[in-house]
């Protein structure tokens, strides 16, 4: 008896298929701002080779706050985002619409 190997599907292919579901698409689009914030903070922090703890110290907050931002488990204030941007030596840009 021959054992069938499982078929692997890339995350990109899964996402593309799921985007056909209107409920998934709506939920994804509603979370897009959080995705962008998390992605940009992580990329800037990694580029500067600093830990979440070091970023938190520079921004005057706790490491758990940075973790929640990067994990999309927070609705940050503009004030917090400004402090994080300053700690990363970068600017914050907000675009509406």
TACOR-V946944 format. One record per residue. N is the residue number from 1. BURIAL is # if it has 9 or more other ideal C-beta (glycine too) atoms within 8 Angstrom, else .. Layout:
n:N burial:BURIAL
n:N burial:BURIAL
This chain:
n:1 burial:.
n:2 burial:.
n:3 burial:.
n:4 burial:.
n:5 burial:.
n:6 burial:.
n:7 burial:.
n:8 burial:.
n:9 burial:.
n:10 burial:.
n:11 burial:.
n:12 burial:.
n:13 burial:.
n:14 burial:#
n:15 burial:.
n:16 burial:.
n:17 burial:.
n:18 burial:#
n:19 burial:#
n:20 burial:.
n:21 burial:.
n:22 burial:.
n:23 burial:.
n:24 burial:#
n:25 burial:#
n:26 burial:.
n:27 burial:.
n:28 burial:#
n:29 burial:.
n:30 burial:.
n:31 burial:#
n:32 burial:.
n:33 burial:.
n:34 burial:.
n:35 burial:#
n:36 burial:.
n:37 burial:#
n:38 burial:#
n:39 burial:.
n:40 burial:.
n:41 burial:#
n:42 burial:#
n:43 burial:.
n:44 burial:#
n:45 burial:#
n:46 burial:.
n:47 burial:.
n:48 burial:.
n:49 burial:.
n:50 burial:.
n:51 burial:.
n:52 burial:#
n:53 burial:.
n:54 burial:.
n:55 burial:#
n:56 burial:#
n:57 burial:.
n:58 burial:#
n:59 burial:#
n:60 burial:.
n:61 burial:#
n:62 burial:.
n:63 burial:.
n:64 burial:.
n:65 burial:#
n:66 burial:#
n:67 burial:#
n:68 burial:#
n:69 burial:#
n:70 burial:#
n:71 burial:.
n:72 burial:#
n:73 burial:.
n:74 burial:.
n:75 burial:.
n:76 burial:#
n:77 burial:.
n:78 burial:.
n:79 burial:.
n:80 burial:#
n:81 burial:#
n:82 burial:#
n:83 burial:#
n:84 burial:#
n:85 burial:#
n:86 burial:.
n:87 burial:#
n:88 burial:#
n:89 burial:.
n:90 burial:.
n:91 burial:.
n:92 burial:.
n:93 burial:.
n:94 burial:.
n:95 burial:.
n:96 burial:.
n:97 burial:.
